[in-house]
């Protein structure tokens, strides 16, 4: 599926549950004026539509392909039957839903209090982790929408990070050159996301 492909619109009924193999999906909240902002991302570690296994029949968010990807999918009706018959599947659904809630909570706080440069670094690191690749193809328009800022802000931040030697950025392709430097420039939210995910998985791990 190409970048920008709409997987689900907010309010759509879940026909399928999606399991990415690579790339990344953005989950966005859509406002009444049509504007949207990213609240969480899903890569090969995750799933879109897992809570349909518990009877959630409609999506509460818009799901858009952020980085080109391949994915497997299963009928939501079949997935619900599988979840009803398996404690392990239900546990994984709950666990991953907690991960997404953690992402949404941290992202909301990050967008409210942290400067755009630190948020840009956090978001780029998070995207590279999801895609398992330090090179990502992202236009300035797409970056601006994900971060909820003007395109000029993205240009200024990318130029500063490139001048610092942290990234290279040309024709919509960003390559992380100095990951340690980028992590140092990112806000605390990047590490918090990783730590909270580990805590959630540990809490749910079999005894």
NULO-299699 format. One line per field, with one value per residue (C-alpha): residue in three letters; residue number from 1; x negated, y negated, z; chain. Coordinates in steps of 0.5 Angstrom, whole numbers. Layout:
! residues N
residuo	Ala; ...
num	NUM; ...
c1	X; ...
c2	Y; ...
c3	Z; ...
cadena	A; ...
This chain:
! residues 207
residuo	Unk; Unk; Unk; Unk; Unk; Unk; Unk; Unk; Unk; Unk; Unk; Unk; Unk; Unk; Unk; Unk; Unk; Unk; Unk; Unk; Unk; Unk; Unk; Unk; Unk; Unk; Unk; Unk; Unk; Unk; Unk; Unk; Unk; Unk; Unk; Unk; Unk; Unk; Unk; Unk; Unk; Unk; Unk; Unk; Unk; Unk; Unk; Unk; Unk; Unk; Unk; Unk; Unk; Unk; Unk; Unk; Unk; Unk; Unk; Unk; Unk; Unk; Unk; Unk; Unk; Unk; Unk; Unk; Unk; Unk; Unk; Unk; Unk; Unk; Unk; Unk; Unk; Unk; Unk; Unk; Unk; Unk; Unk; Unk; Unk; Unk; Unk; Unk; Unk; Unk; Unk; Unk; Unk; Unk; Unk; Unk; Unk; Unk; Unk; Unk; Unk; Unk; Unk; Unk; Unk; Unk; Unk; Unk; Unk; Unk; Unk; Unk; Unk; Unk; Unk; Unk; Unk; Unk; Unk; Unk; Unk; Unk; Unk; Unk; Unk; Unk; Unk; Unk; Unk; Unk; Unk; Unk; Unk; Unk; Unk; Unk; Unk; Unk; Unk; Unk; Unk; Unk; Unk; Unk; Unk; Unk; Unk; Unk; Unk; Unk; Unk; Unk; Unk; Unk; Unk; Unk; Unk; Unk; Unk; Unk; Unk; Unk; Unk; Unk; Unk; Unk; Unk; Unk; Unk; Unk; Unk; Unk; Unk; Unk; Unk; Unk; Unk; Unk; Unk; Unk; Unk; Unk; Unk; Unk; Unk; Unk; Unk; Unk; Unk; Unk; Unk; Unk; Unk; Unk; Unk; Unk; Unk; Unk; Unk; Unk; Unk; Unk; Unk; Unk; Unk; Unk; Unk
num	1; 2; 3; 4; 5; 6; 7; 8; 9; 10; 11; 12; 13; 14; 15; 16; 17; 18; 19; 20; 21; 22; 23; 24; 25; 26; 27; 28; 29; 30; 31; 32; 33; 34; 35; 36; 37; 38; 39; 40; 41; 42; 43; 44; 45; 46; 47; 48; 49; 50; 51; 52; 53; 54; 55; 56; 57; 58; 59; 60; 61; 62; 63; 64; 65; 66; 67; 68; 69; 70; 71; 72; 73; 74; 75; 76; 77; 78; 79; 80; 81; 82; 83; 84; 85; 86; 87; 88; 89; 90; 91; 92; 93; 94; 95; 96; 97; 98; 99; 100; 101; 102; 103; 104; 105; 106; 107; 108; 109; 110; 111; 112; 113; 114; 115; 116; 117; 118; 119; 120; 121; 122; 123; 124; 125; 126; 127; 128; 129; 130; 131; 132; 133; 134; 135; 136; 137; 138; 139; 140; 141; 142; 143; 144; 145; 146; 147; 148; 149; 150; 151; 152; 153; 154; 155; 156; 157; 158; 159; 160; 161; 162; 163; 164; 165; 166; 167; 168; 169; 170; 171; 172; 173; 174; 175; 176; 177; 178; 179; 180; 181; 182; 183; 184; 185; 186; 187; 188; 189; 190; 191; 192; 193; 194; 195; 196; 197; 198; 199; 200; 201; 202; 203; 204; 205; 206; 207
c1	0; -3; -4; 2; 7; 13; 14; 20; 24; 26; 33; 32; 34; 28; 28; 21; 16; 9; 2; -3; -10; -14; -13; -8; -1; 1; 7; 10; 16; 20; 23; 30; 26; 23; 16; 13; 7; 3; 4; 0; -3; -3; -9; -11; -10; -3; 4; 10; 17; 15; 21; 26; 24; 28; 34; 32; 35; 33; 26; 26; 20; 17; 12; 7; 1; -5; -11; -9; -8; -6; -1; 3; 11; 16; 24; 26; 32; 27; 22; 28; 29; 22; 21; 27; 24; 17; 15; 8; 11; 15; 9; 5; 11; 11; 4; 3; 9; 6; -1; 4; 7; 0; -2; 4; 3; -5; -4; 2; -3; -9; -5; -2; -9; -15; -18; -17; -25; -24; -18; -21; -26; -22; -17; -23; -26; -19; -18; -25; -24; -17; -20; -26; -30; -34; -32; -24; -21; -16; -14; -14; -7; -6; -11; -7; 0; -3; -6; 0; -5; -6; -10; -15; -17; -18; -23; -27; -27; -30; -35; -38; -38; -42; -47; -48; -50; -44; -40; -41; -34; -33; -27; -23; -28; -30; -36; -39; -46; -47; -42; -45; -45; -38; -36; -40; -36; -29; -24; -24; -18; -21; -25; -18; -15; -20; -20; -12; -12; -17; -13; -6; -9; -12; -6; -2; -8; -6; -9
c2	0; -7; -13; -17; -11; -11; -5; -7; -13; -15; -12; -7; 0; 5; 10; 13; 13; 11; 13; 9; 13; 6; -1; -5; -7; -14; -14; -21; -25; -29; -35; -38; -43; -37; -38; -32; -31; -24; -21; -14; -10; -3; 1; 9; 9; 8; 8; 4; 6; 11; 8; 11; 17; 15; 12; 5; 5; -2; -6; -12; -15; -16; -10; -13; -9; -14; -10; -5; 2; 9; 12; 18; 18; 22; 21; 18; 23; 28; 25; 24; 31; 33; 28; 31; 38; 36; 32; 31; 27; 23; 22; 19; 15; 12; 11; 7; 3; 0; -1; -5; -9; -10; -13; -18; -20; -22; -25; -29; -32; -33; -37; -41; -43; -41; -45; -43; -41; -36; -34; -33; -29; -24; -23; -22; -17; -13; -13; -10; -5; -3; -2; 1; -3; -10; -12; -15; -18; -24; -30; -37; -37; -30; -32; -38; -35; -29; -35; -40; -45; -50; -47; -53; -50; -43; -47; -51; -45; -40; -45; -46; -38; -38; -43; -40; -33; -29; -28; -29; -31; -32; -31; -28; -23; -24; -19; -19; -20; -21; -17; -19; -26; -26; -22; -28; -33; -29; -31; -26; -23; -18; -15; -15; -11; -6; -5; -5; 0; 5; 4; 6; 12; 14; 13; 18; 23; 30; 32
c3	0; -2; 3; 4; 3; 7; 11; 15; 16; 23; 24; 19; 20; 21; 16; 17; 22; 19; 21; 18; 16; 15; 14; 18; 19; 23; 27; 27; 31; 26; 28; 26; 21; 17; 21; 23; 28; 29; 36; 35; 30; 28; 25; 25; 32; 32; 29; 27; 29; 35; 39; 34; 37; 43; 39; 37; 31; 28; 28; 33; 29; 22; 19; 14; 11; 13; 10; 4; 7; 6; 11; 12; 14; 17; 16; 23; 24; 23; 28; 33; 33; 34; 40; 43; 43; 45; 52; 49; 43; 48; 52; 46; 44; 51; 52; 45; 46; 53; 48; 44; 50; 52; 46; 45; 52; 51; 45; 47; 53; 48; 43; 49; 52; 48; 42; 35; 34; 40; 37; 30; 33; 37; 32; 27; 31; 33; 25; 24; 30; 27; 20; 22; 17; 18; 12; 11; 5; 8; 5; 8; 8; 11; 16; 18; 18; 23; 28; 27; 25; 19; 13; 14; 21; 18; 13; 19; 24; 18; 16; 23; 24; 18; 19; 26; 22; 25; 19; 11; 8; 0; -4; 1; 4; 11; 13; 20; 20; 28; 32; 38; 37; 35; 41; 45; 41; 42; 48; 54; 51; 46; 52; 56; 50; 50; 57; 58; 53; 56; 63; 60; 56; 63; 67; 62; 61; 63; 70
cadena	A; A; A; A; A; A; A; A; A; A; A; A; A; A; A; A; A; A; A; A; A; A; A; A; A; A; A; A; A; A; A; A; A; A; A; A; A; A; A; A; A; A; A; A; A; A; A; A; A; A; A; A; A; A; A; A; A; A; A; A; A; A; A; A; A; A; A; A; A; A; A; A; A; A; A; A; A; A; A; A; A; A; A; A; A; A; A; A; A; A; A; A; A; A; A; A; A; A; A; A; A; A; A; A; A; A; A; A; A; A; A; A; A; A; A; A; A; A; A; A; A; A; A; A; A; A; A; A; A; A; A; A; A; A; A; A; A; A; A; A; A; A; A; A; A; A; A; A; A; A; A; A; A; A; A; A; A; A; A; A; A; A; A; A; A; A; A; A; A; A; A; A; A; A; A; A; A; A; A; A; A; A; A; A; A; A; A; A; A; A; A; A; A; A; A; A; A; A; A; A; A; A; A; A; A; A; A
